[in-house]
Amino acid sequence: MFHQLLTPVGGSLGLSFVVAAVPIAVVLVMLGVLRRPAWQSSLGGLIAALVIAIVVWRFPTFLALDSVAAGVVFALWPIMWIVVNALLLYNIAVDSGHFDAFREWIIEHLPNDRRVVLVVVGFCFGCLLEGIAGFGTPVAITSALLIMVGFPTLEALTFTLIFDTAPVAFGALGVPITVLGQVTGLHAVTLGQMVGRQLPFFAFLLPFYVVGVYGGMRSIKALFPMLLVAGASFAVTQFVTSNYISYALTDVLASLVSLVITIGFLQVWRPAPDAQFAIRAEALAGHRASGIPSWRGWIPWVVVSAVVIIWTDLKIFAIGQQVIKWPGLNNAVFISLYHKPYAALWVFQPLATGTAILLAAVITAALVGVGPAGFIKAIGTTWRQSRLAIFTVALIIGLAYLMNYSGMNYTLGLGVASIGVLFPLVSPFLGWVAVFLSGSDTSGNALFGNLQVVAANQLHLNPVLIAATNSSGGVMAKMISPQNISTGVSTTDLKGKEGIVFARTFKHSVLLTALLGVMVMAQQYLVPWMIP
């Protein structure tokens, strides 16, 4: 059994921390500075991690390659299985004309103002898609819709990526919170309540923040009533649902309430016309081009919402589930920090959420008149869109698994935990690093959730607060994760140019994570009554 080394570089935690951070730095520099495609940046980080893990951390070569393989398989199933089927649903909507009909519904029922469309589509509708599917699919779908109403591609991707932070911790019907409870031994309901006392503040802020970035302070003033309604309705519902109803339903209910209330509000209040932000002429020129009643544009999204909610509520995903002990890796590594063997289990669910979305795609195809030939054509389109994203996600999650099993990530976590009383300030950045690597708040919680609790207990901090912060901090990295960006650009003309998108979102990611750190410091030391 391999025993993880925590300070392999001269017995120094500081030096070991710096070396362990090299693969992450390689990905960041290649993606953000050199502007290389996400797959190249992820491959560069993986190669650097393999060399460091084997040579410096003395991780056996077989175990290093085996851990990468385990990460690749997890990336393919269930993560990319969800993404591919969500994109298939999107392509069926496009090919059948129902995506155009959805755009037409937006044009008919919303003011002629791109800022309004940005909030309704990017925030309210995007959060609904995150609650159902996640893993970058909300970005791919909502950015495509924003581009259709006149947004430049880079702006559409940037803003939808920023908006995708608000719902992530409760995404896919609360799976990140469930996993956080499992790895920490803390009650998932309590953790959901704590996250629900952090993220609503950011959910309320985001419509103002994004519109301010897009249109400046005058746009905030012009749209203030709508921004207040959209942000407050989501934030209040997110808080109430996570604390008093069910954390699993938080995203779906919050996004639905925000979507309905915001659209309803816009029927009685509209901002003053502003030619600078009017929907562009070319988008209006194609209005009614689909020849389909605009209300039918909602069919794909209503179907997938209903199927996934029923699928999860009835626990259909658990039928036929198999827990597979990964050959050669399961319990072959000893976690020195936790003094226990490291399990390597792959939970294979043939009826996972991705399968539910596939069923929704089949039902949608039948309802919108797409026959077998059209369905096969949509599959081909989906493969061409997603193959590069699949490769990228496989590389980045393989990197995450390698750093985890080799012990490099535990060195990073131990180094951050050594900061002492200021740990609540930097705790969000642990979750940030985990989600940057894996692209998933679920994986980020599995990676660093228990480490946060260990550090909290050592430093006499509240473990519920710090564990929840891992999840809340992780969501701020969704906008810069190579996995998320790669999936997001798959339906646009920026495929292969993920570095440009990364450079636009990075500063927003760091700023929001730092703001969360300040909030956590206040919750720990100034307003501890906020902790359930």
N, C-alpha and C positions, 0 to 999 in steps of 0.2 A: 504493500500500500504506500502510495506517495503522500508524504506529509508536506503540506503547503509551507513555503518559506515566506515569512512576513518582512524580514529585513535582510535580503540576500546581498545587498550592495554594501559591503564593509560593515555589516551589522548596524547600519544607520537607517533609521526610519525616514529621515529627510531625503537622503540620497536615493533610497529605494523608491520613495514616492515619486521623485522626479523621473526616474527611469521607467516606472510603471505607467507614467502619464504619456510617454513617448508615442505609443500607437494612437492615442486619442489626438495628440498634437499633430501627428502625420495626417490624419483624416481632416482635421480642422484646417490645416494649412493648404493641403491639396485642394480641398473643396472651396474654401473661402478666399484664399490668397492667390493660388495658382489657377483657380476656376476650372479644375479638371472635372470631368463627369463623375457622378456619384459612384459608379461602379469602379472607376479607377481609384478614386480616393479610398473607398472601402477596401479594395484589394491592397493598396499601399499600406493601410493600417493593419490589415491582417498579416501581411508578410513581416512587417516590423514586429508585431506581437508574437508571431511564431519564433522569430530569431531570439527575441528577448526572453520569452517563456522557456525555451529549450536551453539557451546558453546561460542566462542569468538566474532564472528561477529554478533551473535544473529539472524542468518538467519533462518527463520521458517523451520522446518523439511520438511513440505510438499513442499515448494518452492525449498529446497535443492535437494530433490529426483526428483522433476519435472524438474529442470534444468539439472540434470544428464541424465534423460530420453530424453530430447530434444537433448542433445549432442550425445547420443547413436544413435538416429534416423538419425541425420545429418551424423554421421559416416557411417551408413549403406547405406544411399542414400543422396547425390550422391557419396561420396568418395569411399566406398568399391565396389559400383556398377561398377565404373570405373576400379578399381584394378582387381576384379574378372574376368571381361570380357577381360581385357588385358592379364591376365594369361591364360584364355581360348584360346585366339588367339595363345599364345605361345605354349600351349600344342597341339593344332591342328598342328602347325608347327613341333613340335617334333614327334608326332605320325605318321605324314605323311612322315617323312624323310626330310622335307624341312628345318628344323633347321640344320640338318647335312649338307644339300646342301649349306646352308648359310656359315657354317664353311668352307666347301670345297672351296667356292668362295673366302673367306678370305685367305686361304692358297695358292690358285692359283695366286691371284692378288696382294698380299702384300709380302714384303721381309720376309725371314725366321728369324724373330726377334720379340720376345714377346713384346718388348718395343714399336715397331711400331704398333702392333696389339692393345696394350693397349690404345694408343692415338686414333687410328681410331675407334675402337669399343667403348671404355669407354667414350671418349670425343665426337667425331663427331657424331657417331650413337646414343649414349646415350642421347645427347642433343636433337636429333630429337624426340626420344621417350618421353622425358620430355615435349617438346613442344606440343605433341599430347595428352598424357595421364597424366603423372606425378604420384604423390602419391606413389612413391616407385617402380612402375612398371619398369622404366628404369634400376634400380639397379638389380631387379630380372632377367630381360632378358639378360642384357649385362654381368652380372657376370656369368650367366650360360654359355654364349658363351666363355668367357675368361677361365673358368674352362675347357671347352672342348679343348682348345688349350694349356693346360698345366699349367695354373696358380693355385697355391694352393687356396683353397676356401677363406680363410681369406684375402689373398692379393687381390683377385678379388673383394670381397665385399668392402674392405677398399678403394681401388682406385676408384671404380665406385661411391661410396658414395661421395668422395671428388669431383670428376668430376661433380656430379649432382648439384653443387652449381651454376655454370655459367648461366644456362638457367632458373632457377626456377622462378624469378620474372616475367618473360614473359611467363611462362608455361601455358598449356591448352589454347593457343591462347589469352594470355593477361588478363585472368580473374583476377589475383591478382591486376593488375593496375586498372582495371575497378572498383573493389570493393574499393580500396583505394580512388579513386576519389569520390565514393558515400558516404563514411563515413566521409570524410574530407571536402567535399564541394569544393575541388580544382579541376581544370580541369584535367581529366585523361590524356589527350594528353601531357600536361605540365609535369605531374608526370612521364609519360613514358619517356619523354625526359631527365628528371633529372636522373632517374634510368639508362638510357642509357648513362649517363656521369659518372657513377660509376662502374657498373659491367663489361664493356668492359676491364677495366684495369685488373680485376681478371680473365676474360676469356682468355686474352692474357697470363697471368702468369701461369694458371693452368697446361697446358701441360709441361712446364718447371718444375713446382713444383712437380707434381706427378712423372714424370720420374726421377727427382732428388731423391725423397724419395725412389723410387723403385731401381734405378740402380746407384745412386751416381753422382758426378760431371762429371765423365768420360762418363756417358751415355748422359748427357746433351750436352757435347762436340761432341759426336759421332752422335747425332741425331739433332744437332742444326738447320740445314736448315729445316727439316721437322717440328720441334716444332715451328719454326718461322712462317712457312706457315699455320699450323693448328691453332695456337693461333691468329695470325694476321687476317686471313681470317674470323674467327668467330667474333673476337672483332670489326673489321671494319664494317662488315655487321650488327652486333648487334647495333652499334652506328648509322649507317646511317639509318637503318630501323626504329629504335625507334624514331629518331629525325626528319626524313624527309619523311617517307613512312607511316607506321602504326605500333603502338606498338603491336597490336594483331598478326601481322605476324612476329614479331621479331625473335622468337625462330626457327620457321620453316625455314625461309629464311636463318638465320645465320648458322644453323646446316647443311642445304642442301648445301649451298655454301662451308662451311668448309669441308664437306664430299667429295664433288665432286672435289674441288681443291686439297685437300690433297691426295686423291687416284690418281688423275691425276699427281700430282707432283712426287709421288712414282713410276710412270711408267718411269720417266726420271732420277730420282735420287734415289739411294739406299745407306743405310749406309754400312760400311765395315762389313763383316760377323763377328759375335762374338759368339763363341760356348756356352758361359755362358748364353746367352739369346735366343738361338735357340729354336724353337718350339719343344717340347719334342717328343721323338720317338713314344710314344704310341698314341699321337694325329695324327702324320703323318701316323702311321700304319693304322688308320681307314679312311684315306683319300680315297675318291671315294667310300666309303662303301654304300652310300645311293643309288647309281645307278640312281640318278636323275641329270639332267644337273644342274650345280652349279648356273647358272643364275636364276633358278627357286626359289632358296633360298630367293630371294628378294620379291617374290610375297606377303607374308603376310604383309610386312612392307610398300610396295607400296600401297597395297589395303587400309590399315588402315589410311595411310597418306591422300590419296585421299578422303576417306569417311569422315574423321573428318573435313578436310578443307572445303569440300562442305557443310557438315552438319552445320558447324558454319557460313559459309558465307551466306547461305540461311536462317539462324536462325531457322532451323527445331527444335532445342532444345526448342524453346519457344511455340511450338504447344501443346496445352493442359495444359500449365503451370497453377498451382494453388498456390496461396499464402495463407498458412494456419496459422491462429493465434493460437499459441500453447496454448492449454487449461490450464487455471490456472496460467500461467506464463506471458503471454503477458500483458505488462503495469502494472504488479503487483509489479514491483520493480522500485524505483526512484533512478536515478543515481545522487548522491549528487554532484559529481564533475562537471557534465554538466547541472545540474538543469533541468532534463527532465525525463519523464518515459522511461523505458527500454522496447523496443518492443521485442517480441519473435516470429519471423516469420520463418516458414519452407517453403521454396520454393520447391514445388514438381514438378519436370519436368519428366513426363514419357518418354520423348524422349531426356533425358540428354545425355551428352557425352558418358557415359557408354553404352547407347543404341546404339549409333553410332558405338562404338567398337564391340558390339555384332553383329551388322549387318556386320561389316567387317569380323568378325570371321565366320559368315555364308557364306559370299561370298568366303572367303578364302577356307573354307571346300569344297565348290563346285568346286573351281578351282584346288585344289590339290587332289581331289578324295577321301575325307573323307565322308563316307555315314552317315546316321542317327545313326547306331550303334556305329560308331567311334566317332561321335559327342557327344553322350551320355557318352561314355567312357571318353572323354576329360573333360566333365563336372564333372564326379566323381573324376578324378585326380585333377582338379582345386579345388574342395571343400576340398579334403584332404590336399592340399598345403596351402590353404588360411584360413581355419577355425580358426587356432590359431591367425593369423594376424587380422582377423575380430574381434575377441574377444579383442585383444590388442588395436586396434584402437578405438573400442567402449569405452573401459575404459579410454584411455588417452584423448579422446575428451570430454567424460563425465566429466572428471576432469577439463578440460579447461572451459567448460560451467559453472560448479559449481563455480570456482574461479572468473569467470567473473560476474555472476549474484549476487553472495554474496557480491561483492565489494573488495575481496582480491586482485584481479589483479589491481584495480584502486589504492589501497594503494601502491602496488609495483611500479606502474608507477609514482605516486605522489612523492614517496620517491626518485626515480631516478631523477625526474625533479628538485628536490630541490638542485641539485649539482651546479647549476648556470652556469657560463661561460664555464665550462668544459662539459656541457651537450652534445654538439656534439660528444664528445669522447665516451660517454657511450650510446648515443642514439641507436646505432646499437644493443646493448645488450638487449634493450627492445623488438625489433623485434625478436632477437635471442631467448629470453625466450618464446615469444608467439608461435613461430614456433616449438620450442622444445616440447611444450605442445600439440599443435594441429597437428603437422606434415604437416601443410599447410601454404604457404605464403599468400594465400587468407584469411584464418581464422586469421592469425597473423595480417594482415592489418585491418580486421574488428575489431579485439580486441584492438589494441593499436594505430592504425592510427590517430584517432582524438585526442587521448591523447598526441601524439607527437606534433600535431599542437597547442593544448592548451598550452603546455609547451613552444613551440617556440615563440608564441605570448607573453607569460608572460616574457620571457627572451630576447625579441627583436631579435630573430633569424629568419632566413628565413624559413617560414613554408613549402614551396615547397621542400627545401633541406631536412628538418628534416622529413617530411612525407615520402619522397622517401627513406630516410635512413632506415625507419622502414621496408620497403620491402627488400631493399638490405641487411640489417643486418639479416633479417629473413632467407634468403637463406643459410646463413652460418650454421644454425642449422639443416638443412635438414639431414646432415650426422650423427647427433646424436639423431634425433627424434626417439622415440620408434616405432612410426607408420611406419616411413620410413624403419628403420632397420628390423622390423618384416616382412614387405612385401618383403624386399630385400632378406632375408634369406629363404623365403618360397620355393625356388627352389633348395636349397642347403642342405648339411648335417649339417649345423650349426643352424637349426631350434631349438628354445629353448635355444640357447646359445648366445643370442643377446648381453649380457654383454661383451663378448669377443670382439665383433665388436665395441661396444660403446667405450671400453677402447682404441682401436686402433685409432679411429677417433676424440676423444674428443679434444686432444691437437691441432690438425689441425683446428678444428672448432673455438676454442678460438683464435688461432693465426690469422686466416683470419679475424675474426670479429674485433679484435684489430687493424689490418692494415686498415680496413675500417673506424674505428673510427678516426685514424690519418688522413685519406683522407678527411673525413667530416670536421674535424677541419680546415684543409687547405682550403677547399672549402668555408667554412663560413668566415674565417678571413683573408686568404691570397690571394685566387684566386676566389673571388665572381663572377667574370665574367663567370665562368663555369655554374652558375645557370641560367636556362632559364627564 
